[in-house]
Amino acid sequence: MTKKPIDLDAHNKQLNQHQQRTKQVAETYRQKSKELEHRLESSARSHEEVFSREIAELKQANKRNVPRNK
């Protein structure tokens, strides 16, 4: 059984195309990951601000409603 000669140019072209697709997929993944991280950070900050306001409002309401025994 004889082996077919390998077309190195075709092989290299296919390899380069595969590497380019892999790089594009990796870059897309990095971008989406960064966008998601930014959205999560923004959401966390937003939640913290809401909780801080609610705590401050509750503290104020509590101060108004606590009877003073002097």
N, C-alpha and C positions, 0 to 999 in steps of 0.2 A: 504494500500500500504506500503510495507516494503522497507526501504532504504538499498541499498547495502553497505556493509562495505567498508570503504576507505582503500586502500592499501597505507599506509603512506610511505613505502620505495619507491614505484614507483612514488608517488607524489613528494617526496623529490628529487629523481633522476631527474625527469622532471624539477623541479624547478631549480636545480643546473645547468642542461644543458642550460636552458634558461638564467640564470644569467651569465654563461660563454660566451654564444653567445653575450649577451648584452655588456659585458666587452670588447669582441673582437671588436665589432662594434664601441664602444666608443673610443677604443684605435686607431683603424684605422682612425676614423674621426679626432682625435687629431693629428695624424701623418700627414695626408693629409692637415689639416688646417695649421700646422707649415710649411710644404713644400710650400704651396701656399703663406703664409705670407712672407717666405724667398724669393720666386721668385718675389713677388710684390715689396719688398724692394729693391732687386737687380735691377729690372727693373726701379724703380723710381730713384735710384742712377745713373744708366746708362743714363737715360733721362736728369737728372740734369747736368751730365758731358757734354753731347752733347750740351745742351742749353748754358751752361757756355762757352764752346769753341766757339759756334756760336756768342754769344754776344761779346766775346773778339775779334773775327775776324771782326765783324761789327764795333766795336769801332775803331779798327786799320784802317779799310777801310775809315771810316768817318774822322779820323784824317788826313789821306793822301789827302782826297778829299775836305776838307774845305779850301776855299780860305782865306788867311790871309790879313786883311786890317789893315796895320800899317801905 
